[in-house]
Amino acid sequence: MKLTSPLSFLPSLILLVYLASEAILASKDSSSYVVYFGGHSHVGEITEDAMDRVRETHYEFLGSFIGSHEIAANAIFYSYTKHINGFAAHLDHDLASAISKHPEVVSVFPNKALKLHTTRSWDFLGLEHNSFVPSSSIWRKARFGEDSIIANLDTGVWPESKSFRDEGLGPIPSRWKGICQNQKDATFHCNRKLIGARYFHKGYAAAVGPLNSSFDSPRDLDGHGSHTLSTAAGSFVPGASVFGQGNGTAKGGSPRARVAAYKVCWPPVKGNECYDADVLAAFDAAIHDGADVISVSLGGEPTSFLNDSVAIGSFHAVKKRIVVVCSAGNSGPGDGTVANVAPWQITVGASTMDREFASNLILGNGKHYKGQSLSSTSLPHAKFYTVMAASKAKAKNVTASDAQLCKLGSLDPKKAKGKILVCLRGQNGRVEKGRAVALAGGVGMVLENTNVTGNDLTADPHVLPATQLSFKDSLALSRYISQTNKPIAHITPSRTVLGTKPAPVMAAFSSKGPSSVAPEILKPDITAPGVSVIAAYTGAVSPTNEQFDARRLLFNAVSGTSMSCPHISGIAGLLKTRYPSWSPAAIRSAIMTTATTMDDIPGPIQNSTNMKATPFSFGAGHVRPNLAVNPGLVYDSGIKDYLNFLCSLGYNASQISVFSGKNFACKSRKTSLYNLNYPSITVPNLSSRKVTVSRTVKNVGRPSTYTVQANNPHGVYVAVKPTSLNFTKVGEQKTFKVTLVKRKGKVAKGYVFGELVWSDKKHRVRSPIVVKL
C-alpha cells in the first residue's frame, strides 16, 4: 500500500491544530473511528513482512496528521493488513473529519455498536422438520459439505459441545491458515472439526473501557455463537432435545463441514455488544484464513455501504469468492427495517417451521386455547387454579401498567400467591415476567400477545409452568376473566407437535424491506427457519441467559434472524462443496430461484397477523435446499457488477476506485440501477409509463429450452423478450429484457408484487417482481 502525505494539500490551519499532542487523542471528545482505504494490492503470499510494512504505513499516515509516529502507533489499536486496508484508532471528531478529506481515504466512520439478531427471551420490536431438511441423497451428493470451511462471526464457540466433535473427519485441509487462539485459555481446544478460533475485542474495549484477562478467549459464554455455528455446520448428535422436547438427531446444514469461530460480540454494555472495528478485524482474518462461507448473525442500523463494517468486510470476502450470509434483523414487523442490504450479501429473514412446542390453556368453561412453551416444570395433572390479570395483583406504589407487564417487583405476593397470572408481552424479558410471577408466589403464567405480535408465538424455557397465546386468543381469555365470577384455568405440559399448519409463517420480529439504502435491490433475499430452533448451547449460562436461572442445557431453542441466517450458511456450504466453481452470486441465485412462496396448507405464506406476506418479508420465498442443488439456471454477477452498481448509486468515482483496490473507473454513462444481474427485479419508482430492465441467465444443467411466464403485478403489464431461451451446453449464457408498463387508468399507489418464471418443465426458475406505482 502506498499513501501519499496529506501535508501537501491540507490547509495550514488544520496542520496547526493537529501538530501534536497526546492530549488531542485523549481529550473528552476523543472516540474511536475506522479509517478505511479500500483493498490491498498484495502480490502472492501475504507474509508477515508485508503486513508489517502495511502497519508502518498506517502509523506514518496518522503520524503525518498529528506530528508524531509514536503517538500514532499508540492511537491505532487495529491495523487491517491482509485484505481490508485501513485502521481503527482513538481520534477526536475534528481529526477524523480532516482525515476523511484525504484523497486516498474511502471513508472514515465511528466505531459503531452492532447487535446480535436473536430475540432470546426478550422482545425487540438445528433440529428441523420435514420440508426444510435436505434429503439424505442431496447431502450425500454434496458429501455433507465436508470440503467447506464455514466461519462464524459471533460470540465464539463452546468447544466441548458434541456438535463440534471430529469423529470420522480426515486431516484439516492444507489450505487452512487459521489458528486456535487459546494461549490464555488452556481449557479451550480445537480439533479436526473446530479447526480455528479467534477473538477480537479491541473495538469493544475502546468503547467500554479496559478489559480483564477473562476476555482473552474465543470461548462462548453467551450461547449465541455455539447455537448459530452448530446450526450452520454442527456434527450429527443423536438424542438432542430441550427438556425432553424436540428429541432427535441434531445436525447442521453442512454437518461435515469444518468450522471456525471468530468472537466479535461481548457482554452488552447499555445494549451494545459488537463493534465495527472488531467485525472488520474478524472479516480480514477469516478471509485470510481460508473460509468458504462466512455466517454473520449480527448487524446495525442501515447505513451507507462504505460506512458499514459488515458491508465492507463482506465485499472483500466476495472478492475472494467467499459466500457471505447475513441476518436481516429483528426490527419487524415495520416496513423498511431490514439490515445488511448490500447486493453482494445473502440476507435472510425468519419464519416458522412445521413443529411447535404446544402448551395449551384450558379454562373453567371448557375452552381450550393453543399456546407454546418449553417450561421445564408443569402443574399437577388436571388441577385448575384461579386465573387473573396481573394488573389486579399489583404491588403498592406500582403502576397498573408495570404490573400488567409483570416487571420484577411489580406484583403483590398476597394477591398473586397460588394463582395463574396473565402478563402482557413487551418491554421486559418474557422469561423475566415468569420470574416475577414466581417470586410473587404465582403458580403459572399466561403470556398475552399484542396486536403487533399477533400469532407470533415463541416457546421459551420458562422457570414456571407458562404458555403464550396469540392476540386473538388473548382477547378471548380477557373476556372470560372479566365476565366470570371465579375464573379458573389449567396449563398443560409442553409437548412436541409435528406437521403443524400453516407453516412456514413469517415471524413478527423479522425485519422487512424495502431497503432504505438501495431500494432497487429487494431485501431480504430469502427466509428460513428462525423460530424455536434447537441447536448447541454453551455450558456457561442458562437457557434463558438470566443470572437467576441455574439450569444448564446442551441444546437450546432460540429464535431470531440470527437463527435463520446459519440455515442458509449451511446450505451454501453444501452448494460450495457440490459446485466449487460457482460464484457467491450463483449460489445465492440457486437458493433464491428455487424458493417457495406457499405454505403447507397450501396457500400463500402469511405474516403473524394472518395477512398474506409479501417479498418484503420473505424475499424470493422460503428456502428449499433439495431444489437449490439443481436450479437449472442461475443469475451470476461479480465484483465489477457491484462496482458499477455503486457508481450508479452516486458514489464518488475516486472512492470506488480506491474501494476496489484496482484501477476501476465508472462508465461514462451510468448503468441503470435496475440492471444489476440480480435474481429479483425491483423498480421502486415506476414514474414514467414504462421501465425496461436486462437480465442474463447461465445454464448450469443439461441442454434445454426454457419458456417464460410472468405473473403481472396489479396495475402493471410485464413483457419479456425473447420469450424462450435455448441452451445447448453448460455455462452458456443468454440475455433477456423485461419491460414493465404502467397500465392506463386509475391505479392505486404503493408497492405491487408479481413474479417471472423460466421453466423447461423440469426446473422452475422464479424471480419476484416488486414495483412501486
PyMOL commands that set and color helices and strands:
alter all, ss='L'
color gray80, all
select helices_A, chain A and resi 6-8+12-18+22-25+48-66+69-75+93-100+130-132+136-141+143-145+162-164+202-208+213-215+224-233+276-289+305-307+309-319+390-393+400-404+413-416+430-439+471-483+561-578+584-593+615-618+625-628+639-649+653-660+673-675
alter helices_A, ss='H'
color red, helices_A
select strands_A, chain A and resi 30-39+76-80+84-92+107-110+113-116+149-154+194-199+237-242+245-250+258-263+265-269+272-275+293-296+298-299+323-327+346-351+355-358+361-363+368-369+385-389+420-424+444-448+466-469+488-491+495-498+526-529+533-536+555-558+633-634+681-683+690-699+704-711+716-721+724-727+733-742+751-759+764-772
alter strands_A, ss='S'
color yellow, strands_A
deselect
rebuild
show_as cartoon
